[in-house]
């Protein structure tokens, strides 16, 4: 899988929330495979029907806003990150 970086040089990862730096559209990043066996990261927005391979855009097209895996833990009063196994 090819690494894709955002406008700040940060590697984009699955479950990141990204913004298109040109249109402002927001998307969620997922791992996907096509019929040819290619696996990569895609930006998905089900409301606008966006479903694009991130690697087809020029470097630094997307901006990472955060991650769906980050949450506030009231017991410890701190930010935590959910651990997800990648298949």
mmCIF file of the C-alpha atoms, coordinates in Angstrom:
data_MODEL
# 
_entry.id   MODEL 
# 
loop_
_atom_site.group_PDB 
_atom_site.id 
_atom_site.type_symbol 
_atom_site.label_atom_id 
_atom_site.label_alt_id 
_atom_site.label_comp_id 
_atom_site.label_asym_id 
_atom_site.label_entity_id 
_atom_site.label_seq_id 
_atom_site.pdbx_PDB_ins_code 
_atom_site.Cartn_x 
_atom_site.Cartn_y 
_atom_site.Cartn_z 
_atom_site.occupancy 
_atom_site.B_iso_or_equiv 
_atom_site.pdbx_formal_charge 
_atom_site.auth_seq_id 
_atom_site.auth_comp_id 
_atom_site.auth_asym_id 
_atom_site.auth_atom_id 
_atom_site.pdbx_PDB_model_num 
ATOM 1  C CA . UNK A 1 1  ? 0.000   0.000  0.000  1.00 0.00 ? 1  UNK A CA 1 
ATOM 2  C CA . UNK A 1 2  ? 1.445   3.384  -1.000 1.00 0.00 ? 2  UNK A CA 1 
ATOM 3  C CA . UNK A 1 3  ? 1.918   6.010  1.696  1.00 0.00 ? 3  UNK A CA 1 
ATOM 4  C CA . UNK A 1 4  ? 0.011   9.252  1.119  1.00 0.00 ? 4  UNK A CA 1 
ATOM 5  C CA . UNK A 1 5  ? 0.885   12.435 3.023  1.00 0.00 ? 5  UNK A CA 1 
ATOM 6  C CA . UNK A 1 6  ? -1.351  15.359 3.881  1.00 0.00 ? 6  UNK A CA 1 
ATOM 7  C CA . UNK A 1 7  ? -0.612  19.067 3.390  1.00 0.00 ? 7  UNK A CA 1 
ATOM 8  C CA . UNK A 1 8  ? 1.431   19.069 6.619  1.00 0.00 ? 8  UNK A CA 1 
ATOM 9  C CA . UNK A 1 9  ? 3.582   16.081 5.590  1.00 0.00 ? 9  UNK A CA 1 
ATOM 10 C CA . UNK A 1 10 ? 1.718   13.727 7.966  1.00 0.00 ? 10 UNK A CA 1 
ATOM 11 C CA . UNK A 1 11 ? 1.079   10.152 6.761  1.00 0.00 ? 11 UNK A CA 1 
ATOM 12 C CA . UNK A 1 12 ? -2.645  9.527  6.217  1.00 0.00 ? 12 UNK A CA 1 
ATOM 13 C CA . UNK A 1 13 ? -3.906  6.390  7.970  1.00 0.00 ? 13 UNK A CA 1 
ATOM 14 C CA . UNK A 1 14 ? -7.115  4.346  7.984  1.00 0.00 ? 14 UNK A CA 1 
ATOM 15 C CA . UNK A 1 15 ? -9.893  5.936  10.074 1.00 0.00 ? 15 UNK A CA 1 
ATOM 16 C CA . UNK A 1 16 ? -8.445  9.439  9.648  1.00 0.00 ? 16 UNK A CA 1 
ATOM 17 C CA . UNK A 1 17 ? -10.895 12.241 8.949  1.00 0.00 ? 17 UNK A CA 1 
ATOM 18 C CA . UNK A 1 18 ? -9.568  14.298 6.049  1.00 0.00 ? 18 UNK A CA 1 
ATOM 19 C CA . UNK A 1 19 ? -10.493 17.498 4.221  1.00 0.00 ? 19 UNK A CA 1 
ATOM 20 C CA . UNK A 1 20 ? -9.991  18.122 0.508  1.00 0.00 ? 20 UNK A CA 1 
ATOM 21 C CA . UNK A 1 21 ? -7.781  21.233 0.467  1.00 0.00 ? 21 UNK A CA 1 
ATOM 22 C CA . UNK A 1 22 ? -9.404  22.451 -2.778 1.00 0.00 ? 22 UNK A CA 1 
ATOM 23 C CA . UNK A 1 23 ? -13.125 21.828 -2.265 1.00 0.00 ? 23 UNK A CA 1 
ATOM 24 C CA . UNK A 1 24 ? -13.327 21.639 1.543  1.00 0.00 ? 24 UNK A CA 1 
ATOM 25 C CA . UNK A 1 25 ? -15.152 18.301 1.343  1.00 0.00 ? 25 UNK A CA 1 
ATOM 26 C CA . UNK A 1 26 ? -14.749 16.072 4.424  1.00 0.00 ? 26 UNK A CA 1 
ATOM 27 C CA . UNK A 1 27 ? -14.167 12.314 4.150  1.00 0.00 ? 27 UNK A CA 1 
ATOM 28 C CA . UNK A 1 28 ? -13.254 9.249  6.179  1.00 0.00 ? 28 UNK A CA 1 
ATOM 29 C CA . UNK A 1 29 ? -10.238 7.158  5.137  1.00 0.00 ? 29 UNK A CA 1 
ATOM 30 C CA . UNK A 1 30 ? -10.602 3.404  4.736  1.00 0.00 ? 30 UNK A CA 1 
ATOM 31 C CA . UNK A 1 31 ? -8.534  0.581  3.257  1.00 0.00 ? 31 UNK A CA 1 
ATOM 32 C CA . UNK A 1 32 ? -10.014 -0.887 0.072  1.00 0.00 ? 32 UNK A CA 1 
ATOM 33 C CA . UNK A 1 33 ? -9.135  -3.398 -2.636 1.00 0.00 ? 33 UNK A CA 1 
ATOM 34 C CA . UNK A 1 34 ? -10.278 -3.512 -6.236 1.00 0.00 ? 34 UNK A CA 1 
ATOM 35 C CA . UNK A 1 35 ? -10.914 -6.470 -8.564 1.00 0.00 ? 35 UNK A CA 1 
ATOM 36 C CA . UNK A 1 36 ? -7.306  -6.333 -9.806 1.00 0.00 ? 36 UNK A CA 1 
ATOM 37 C CA . UNK A 1 37 ? -6.001  -6.975 -6.288 1.00 0.00 ? 37 UNK A CA 1 
ATOM 38 C CA . UNK A 1 38 ? -4.812  -3.405 -5.708 1.00 0.00 ? 38 UNK A CA 1 
ATOM 39 C CA . UNK A 1 39 ? -5.060  -2.371 -2.054 1.00 0.00 ? 39 UNK A CA 1 
ATOM 40 C CA . UNK A 1 40 ? -4.859  1.238  -0.947 1.00 0.00 ? 40 UNK A CA 1 
ATOM 41 C CA . UNK A 1 41 ? -6.468  4.056  0.986  1.00 0.00 ? 41 UNK A CA 1 
ATOM 42 C CA . UNK A 1 42 ? -9.719  5.599  -0.174 1.00 0.00 ? 42 UNK A CA 1 
ATOM 43 C CA . UNK A 1 43 ? -11.551 8.729  0.920  1.00 0.00 ? 43 UNK A CA 1 
ATOM 44 C CA . UNK A 1 44 ? -15.256 8.073  1.474  1.00 0.00 ? 44 UNK A CA 1 
ATOM 45 C CA . UNK A 1 45 ? -18.163 10.428 2.071  1.00 0.00 ? 45 UNK A CA 1 
ATOM 46 C CA . UNK A 1 46 ? -21.460 8.551  1.762  1.00 0.00 ? 46 UNK A CA 1 
ATOM 47 C CA . UNK A 1 47 ? -23.517 11.760 1.755  1.00 0.00 ? 47 UNK A CA 1 
ATOM 48 C CA . UNK A 1 48 ? -21.759 13.287 -1.274 1.00 0.00 ? 48 UNK A CA 1 
ATOM 49 C CA . UNK A 1 49 ? -21.003 9.837  -2.765 1.00 0.00 ? 49 UNK A CA 1 
ATOM 50 C CA . UNK A 1 50 ? -17.249 10.522 -2.783 1.00 0.00 ? 50 UNK A CA 1 
ATOM 51 C CA . UNK A 1 51 ? -15.170 7.342  -3.124 1.00 0.00 ? 51 UNK A CA 1 
ATOM 52 C CA . UNK A 1 52 ? -11.659 8.134  -4.374 1.00 0.00 ? 52 UNK A CA 1 
ATOM 53 C CA . UNK A 1 53 ? -8.249  6.497  -4.163 1.00 0.00 ? 53 UNK A CA 1 
ATOM 54 C CA . UNK A 1 54 ? -6.046  8.909  -2.188 1.00 0.00 ? 54 UNK A CA 1 
ATOM 55 C CA . UNK A 1 55 ? -2.939  8.014  -4.203 1.00 0.00 ? 55 UNK A CA 1 
ATOM 56 C CA . UNK A 1 56 ? -4.520  9.368  -7.409 1.00 0.00 ? 56 UNK A CA 1 
ATOM 57 C CA . UNK A 1 57 ? -4.357  12.881 -5.964 1.00 0.00 ? 57 UNK A CA 1 
ATOM 58 C CA . UNK A 1 58 ? -1.134  14.889 -5.829 1.00 0.00 ? 58 UNK A CA 1 
ATOM 59 C CA . UNK A 1 59 ? 0.830   14.775 -2.560 1.00 0.00 ? 59 UNK A CA 1 
ATOM 60 C CA . UNK A 1 60 ? -0.434  17.284 -0.051 1.00 0.00 ? 60 UNK A CA 1 
ATOM 61 C CA . UNK A 1 61 ? -3.977  17.474 -1.492 1.00 0.00 ? 61 UNK A CA 1 
ATOM 62 C CA . UNK A 1 62 ? -5.671  16.279 1.710  1.00 0.00 ? 62 UNK A CA 1 
ATOM 63 C CA . UNK A 1 63 ? -5.491  17.595 5.279  1.00 0.00 ? 63 UNK A CA 1 
ATOM 64 C CA . UNK A 1 64 ? -5.848  15.266 8.277  1.00 0.00 ? 64 UNK A CA 1 
ATOM 65 C CA . UNK A 1 65 ? -8.325  16.815 10.730 1.00 0.00 ? 65 UNK A CA 1 
ATOM 66 C CA . UNK A 1 66 ? -8.321  13.984 13.257 1.00 0.00 ? 66 UNK A CA 1 
ATOM 67 C CA . UNK A 1 67 ? -9.113  10.316 13.676 1.00 0.00 ? 67 UNK A CA 1 
ATOM 68 C CA . UNK A 1 68 ? -12.276 8.355  14.344 1.00 0.00 ? 68 UNK A CA 1 
ATOM 69 C CA . UNK A 1 69 ? -10.155 6.296  16.758 1.00 0.00 ? 69 UNK A CA 1 
ATOM 70 C CA . UNK A 1 70 ? -9.545  9.215  19.163 1.00 0.00 ? 70 UNK A CA 1 
ATOM 71 C CA . UNK A 1 71 ? -11.941 9.735  22.058 1.00 0.00 ? 71 UNK A CA 1 
ATOM 72 C CA . UNK A 1 72 ? -12.237 11.455 25.461 1.00 0.00 ? 72 UNK A CA 1 
ATOM 73 C CA . UNK A 1 73 ? -12.054 9.118  28.471 1.00 0.00 ? 73 UNK A CA 1 
ATOM 74 C CA . UNK A 1 74 ? -14.083 10.611 31.359 1.00 0.00 ? 74 UNK A CA 1 
ATOM 75 C CA . UNK A 1 75 ? -12.600 8.183  33.933 1.00 0.00 ? 75 UNK A CA 1 
ATOM 76 C CA . UNK A 1 76 ? -9.010  9.350  33.352 1.00 0.00 ? 76 UNK A CA 1 
ATOM 77 C CA . UNK A 1 77 ? -9.932  12.773 31.943 1.00 0.00 ? 77 UNK A CA 1 
ATOM 78 C CA . UNK A 1 78 ? -7.599  12.272 29.022 1.00 0.00 ? 78 UNK A CA 1 
ATOM 79 C CA . UNK A 1 79 ? -7.654  11.667 25.299 1.00 0.00 ? 79 UNK A CA 1 
ATOM 80 C CA . UNK A 1 80 ? -7.215  8.035  24.280 1.00 0.00 ? 80 UNK A CA 1 
ATOM 81 C CA . UNK A 1 81 ? -6.954  6.156  21.001 1.00 0.00 ? 81 UNK A CA 1 
ATOM 82 C CA . UNK A 1 82 ? -8.789  2.928  20.150 1.00 0.00 ? 82 UNK A CA 1 
ATOM 83 C CA . UNK A 1 83 ? -6.456  0.164  18.983 1.00 0.00 ? 83 UNK A CA 1 
ATOM 84 C CA . UNK A 1 84 ? -7.654  -1.541 15.798 1.00 0.00 ? 84 UNK A CA 1 
ATOM 85 C CA . UNK A 1 85 ? -6.034  -4.568 14.195 1.00 0.00 ? 85 UNK A CA 1 
ATOM 86 C CA . UNK A 1 86 ? -5.469  -4.138 10.471 1.00 0.00 ? 86 UNK A CA 1 
ATOM 87 C CA . UNK A 1 87 ? -6.350  -7.179 8.373  1.00 0.00 ? 87 UNK A CA 1 
# 
